[in-house]
Amino acid sequence: MKFGILCAMEEELHTLLINLENKCEKKVGDITFYLGTINNVNVVLTQSGIGKVSAGLSTGLLISLFKVDVVINSGSAAGIGGSLKIGDVVISNKTAYWDVDATAAGYRVGQLPQEKLFFKASNEWIDRIEASLSINKIPYHVGLIVSGDSFVSSKKMINTIKNNFPDALSCEMEGAAVGQVATKFNVPYLVIRAISDNGDESANDNFDQFIVDAGRKSAQVLLDLISNCTFKEK
């Protein structure tokens, strides 16, 4: 079993990187990949950079060059579901783009032409992470995570998203791109997010204040998953 793990920012990657043993580095273009083990499980880590293109590129490289068996995107997100608070954990059961509009061509809001609207996460990995979270008694939410190339920082933006995706729990800038590319390769994927802000007018201040904690929390959820699961070597 080999995990491919990507985070957009250094604050989100740090906790994972300091837990990586037998580390070696490989650079592809300007992207650095860190190969090693966590709890004797093979892992490839990378800081993808922010946004959909960067996340999609890193996902494709993790799968095609490093032959990972599962791709997990860990990091922070804005909580836009009614009951979500800063620090809460959200797990994707599917992802979508909130900022895509090809409705003039007959597609739904969020749907790229000739693509699915939703990119479904792996049920097997949802079950695994739910079991791990239960072992550690960490409360969590499972649902739709939406992605766009804009930092959501106003109630107006939230309302736009919720009008089109009323079930969305959180929004960020990478997860759906990870889902789209992983789906193309038929590789299971999962998005793990800790809430750093609520996407409203206070989002920028809250994000700066809580990004380190959110990055650490989502990383710890992932570390627990690796520690609590037994994997057969391929």
C-alpha positions as CSV (number, residue, x, y, z in Angstrom):
1,M,0.0,0.0,0.0
2,K,1.3,3.4,-0.9
3,F,-0.4,6.7,0.1
4,G,-0.2,9.8,-2.1
5,I,-0.8,12.8,0.1
6,L,-1.0,16.4,-1.0
7,C,-1.5,19.6,0.8
8,A,-1.8,23.1,-0.7
9,M,0.3,24.9,1.9
10,E,3.3,24.4,4.1
11,E,1.2,24.9,7.2
12,E,-0.9,21.9,6.2
13,L,2.1,19.7,5.2
14,H,4.3,20.4,8.2
15,T,2.9,17.8,10.7
16,L,2.9,15.1,8.1
17,L,6.5,15.9,7.0
18,I,7.9,15.7,10.5
19,N,6.4,12.3,10.9
20,L,7.9,10.9,7.7
21,E,10.7,8.4,8.2
22,N,13.3,7.1,5.8
23,K,12.8,10.3,3.8
24,C,14.2,11.1,0.4
25,E,13.2,13.8,-2.0
26,K,12.5,13.9,-5.7
27,K,11.8,17.0,-7.7
28,V,9.6,17.1,-10.8
29,G,9.6,20.6,-12.4
30,D,9.3,22.9,-9.4
31,I,7.3,20.4,-7.3
32,T,9.1,18.5,-4.5
33,F,7.9,15.0,-3.6
34,Y,8.9,13.5,-0.2
35,L,9.1,9.7,-0.2
36,G,9.3,7.6,3.0
37,T,7.2,5.8,5.5
38,I,4.8,6.6,8.3
39,N,4.1,3.8,10.7
40,N,5.9,1.5,8.2
41,V,3.4,2.4,5.5
42,N,4.8,3.8,2.2
43,V,3.9,7.4,1.7
44,V,4.6,10.1,-0.9
45,L,4.0,13.7,0.3
46,T,3.9,16.9,-1.6
47,Q,3.0,20.5,-1.3
48,S,0.9,21.0,-4.4
49,G,0.4,24.8,-4.1
50,I,-2.9,26.5,-4.0
51,G,-5.7,26.1,-6.6
52,K,-7.3,23.6,-8.9
53,V,-4.6,23.4,-11.5
54,S,-1.8,22.9,-9.0
55,A,-3.7,20.2,-7.2
56,G,-4.7,18.4,-10.3
57,L,-1.1,18.4,-11.6
58,S,0.3,17.0,-8.3
59,T,-2.4,14.4,-8.2
60,G,-1.6,13.2,-11.7
61,L,2.1,13.0,-10.9
62,L,1.4,11.1,-7.6
63,I,-0.5,8.5,-9.6
64,S,1.4,8.3,-12.8
65,L,5.0,8.6,-11.6
66,F,4.8,7.3,-8.0
67,K,2.1,4.7,-8.5
68,V,0.2,5.5,-5.4
69,D,-2.8,3.3,-4.4
70,V,-4.9,6.1,-2.9
71,V,-4.7,9.9,-3.0
72,I,-5.6,11.9,0.0
73,N,-5.9,15.7,0.1
74,S,-5.4,17.1,3.6
75,G,-5.7,20.7,4.8
76,S,-8.0,23.5,5.8
77,A,-11.4,24.7,4.5
78,A,-14.2,27.2,5.1
79,G,-17.2,25.7,6.9
80,I,-20.4,26.7,5.1
81,G,-22.7,24.0,6.5
82,G,-25.0,25.4,9.1
83,S,-23.6,23.6,12.2
84,L,-19.9,23.7,11.4
85,K,-17.5,25.5,13.7
86,I,-13.8,26.3,13.4
87,G,-11.8,23.2,14.2
88,D,-14.4,20.7,13.0
89,V,-13.3,17.9,10.8
90,V,-15.0,17.3,7.4
91,I,-14.6,14.2,5.2
92,S,-15.7,14.2,1.6
93,N,-18.1,11.7,0.2
94,K,-18.0,13.7,-3.0
95,T,-16.6,16.9,-4.4
96,A,-17.6,19.4,-7.1
97,Y,-16.6,22.7,-8.6
98,W,-18.7,25.6,-7.3
99,D,-17.2,28.2,-9.8
100,V,-17.8,26.4,-13.1
101,D,-20.7,27.6,-15.3
102,A,-21.3,25.9,-18.7
103,T,-25.1,26.2,-18.3
104,A,-25.3,27.9,-21.7
105,A,-24.2,24.6,-23.2
106,G,-26.8,22.6,-21.3
107,Y,-24.7,21.6,-18.3
108,R,-25.5,22.1,-14.6
109,V,-23.7,24.7,-12.6
110,G,-20.4,23.2,-11.4
111,Q,-20.3,20.7,-14.3
112,L,-17.4,20.9,-16.8
113,P,-18.5,19.9,-20.3
114,Q,-18.2,16.2,-20.8
115,E,-17.4,15.6,-17.1
116,K,-19.4,14.5,-14.1
117,L,-20.9,17.0,-11.8
118,F,-19.7,15.2,-8.7
119,F,-16.6,13.2,-8.2
120,K,-17.4,10.5,-5.7
121,A,-14.9,9.7,-3.0
122,S,-14.0,6.1,-2.2
123,N,-16.6,4.3,0.1
124,E,-13.9,2.0,1.3
125,W,-11.7,4.8,2.5
126,I,-14.7,6.7,4.0
127,D,-15.4,3.6,6.0
128,R,-11.7,3.3,7.1
129,I,-11.5,6.9,8.2
130,E,-14.8,6.8,10.0
131,A,-13.5,3.7,11.9
132,S,-10.3,5.5,12.7
133,L,-12.1,8.7,13.9
134,S,-14.4,6.6,16.1
135,I,-11.4,4.8,17.7
136,N,-9.9,8.2,18.6
137,K,-13.4,9.7,19.5
138,I,-13.0,12.6,17.2
139,P,-16.3,14.2,16.0
140,Y,-16.6,14.6,12.3
141,H,-18.9,15.4,9.4
142,V,-19.1,13.5,6.0
143,G,-20.5,15.2,3.0
144,L,-20.0,17.4,-0.1
145,I,-16.9,19.6,-0.3
146,V,-16.9,22.1,-3.1
147,S,-13.8,23.8,-4.7
148,G,-13.1,27.0,-6.6
149,D,-10.2,29.2,-7.6
150,S,-11.4,32.0,-5.2
151,F,-11.0,32.5,-1.5
152,V,-14.5,32.6,-0.2
153,S,-14.8,35.6,2.2
154,S,-18.3,37.0,2.1
155,K,-21.8,36.0,2.9
156,K,-22.7,36.9,-0.7
157,M,-20.2,34.3,-2.0
158,I,-21.5,31.7,0.5
159,N,-25.1,32.3,-0.7
160,T,-24.0,31.8,-4.3
161,I,-22.5,28.5,-3.4
162,K,-25.4,27.3,-1.3
163,N,-27.9,28.3,-3.9
164,N,-26.3,25.8,-6.3
165,F,-25.0,23.3,-3.7
166,P,-27.4,23.5,-0.7
167,D,-25.8,20.3,0.8
168,A,-22.2,21.6,0.7
169,L,-20.5,21.4,4.0
170,S,-17.3,23.2,3.2
171,C,-15.4,25.0,0.4
172,E,-11.8,25.2,-0.5
173,M,-9.6,25.5,-3.6
174,E,-8.3,22.0,-4.4
175,G,-10.4,18.9,-3.5
176,A,-12.6,18.6,-6.6
177,A,-9.5,18.8,-8.9
178,V,-8.0,15.9,-6.9
179,G,-11.2,14.1,-7.3
180,Q,-11.5,14.7,-11.0
181,V,-7.9,13.5,-11.8
182,A,-8.1,10.5,-9.4
183,T,-11.4,9.5,-11.0
184,K,-9.7,9.7,-14.5
185,F,-7.1,7.2,-13.3
186,N,-9.6,5.1,-11.4
187,V,-7.7,5.6,-8.2
188,P,-9.6,6.0,-4.9
189,Y,-9.3,9.4,-3.3
190,L,-10.5,11.3,-0.2
191,V,-10.4,14.8,1.1
192,I,-9.8,15.5,4.8
193,R,-10.4,19.1,5.9
194,A,-10.4,20.9,9.3
195,I,-12.4,24.1,9.4
196,S,-10.2,27.3,9.6
197,D,-12.9,29.9,9.0
198,N,-16.6,30.3,8.1
199,G,-16.2,31.9,4.6
200,D,-17.7,35.2,5.7
201,E,-16.3,38.7,6.0
202,S,-14.1,37.6,8.9
203,A,-12.6,34.7,6.9
204,N,-9.3,36.3,6.1
205,D,-8.5,37.1,9.8
206,N,-9.8,33.7,11.0
207,F,-7.9,31.9,8.3
208,D,-4.6,33.6,9.3
209,Q,-5.3,32.8,12.9
210,F,-6.4,29.2,12.6
211,I,-4.6,27.8,9.5
212,V,-1.8,26.2,11.6
213,D,-4.3,24.5,13.9
214,A,-6.5,23.4,11.0
215,G,-3.5,22.0,9.1
216,R,-2.3,20.2,12.2
217,K,-5.7,18.7,13.0
218,S,-6.4,17.4,9.5
219,A,-2.9,16.0,9.4
220,Q,-3.4,14.2,12.7
221,V,-6.6,12.7,11.4
222,L,-4.6,11.3,8.5
223,L,-1.8,10.1,10.7
224,D,-4.3,8.3,12.9
225,L,-5.8,6.6,9.8
226,I,-2.4,5.3,8.7
227,S,-1.7,4.1,12.3
228,N,-5.1,2.5,12.8
229,C,-5.4,0.6,9.5
230,T,-3.7,-2.7,8.5
231,F,-2.5,-2.8,4.9
232,K,-1.3,-5.6,2.8
233,E,1.9,-4.8,1.0
234,K,1.6,-4.9,-2.8
